[in-house]
Amino acid sequence: MAIESRIRELGSRHENLERKIQEETSRPACDGTMLRELKRQKLRLKEEIEGLRARMH
């Protein structure tokens, strides 16, 4: 159960980062540095989620 809870928490953070990325890309003067960092964070979360899911099976 703890792993499932962690996956849900990470999934929520992943979705929040996706929204921030969408907001940043919709701005006329997109901050490329911030966008790259948000994408890196999102990728790290995705990898952690996948790793946890692999441990469950």
N, C-alpha and C positions, 0 to 999 in steps of 0.2 A: 504494500500500500504506500509506503514512503516514496518509492520510486515513481509511482503513478502521480502522486501529489507533486513531486519535483518536476515531472514532465509537464503537468498542467501549469505550474508556476512559470517554467521556462517558456512554454507555449504562449502564455499571456505576455511575457516580456518580448517575445519574438514578434507578436502582433503589434505591440506598441511601437517597436522599432520600425516595423513596416509602415505604420501610419506616419511616423516622423520622417521617414525617407520620402514617402509620397508628398508630404507637406513641403519638404525642402526642394524636391524636384519641381514642384508647381510654382515656386517663387521665381520672379523674374531674374533675380541675381542670386542664383543658387551657389551656396558655399561648398565648393568641391572638396575641401579638406574635411568639413563636417560630414558631408555625404559619404566619403570613403570610410570614415570612422564608424558611422552608423551601420554601414554595410558590413564592416569587419565584425562589429559586435553581433549583428544579426547572424552572420555565418558561424561565429563561435557558439552561439546559442543553438543553432540548428545542429551543429556537430555534437554538442553535448546531449541534445534530445535524442539524436540517432544512437549515440553510444548507450544511453540509458535504455532505450527500447531494445537494443541488441542484447543487453544483459537480462532483460525480462524473458527473452525467448530461448 
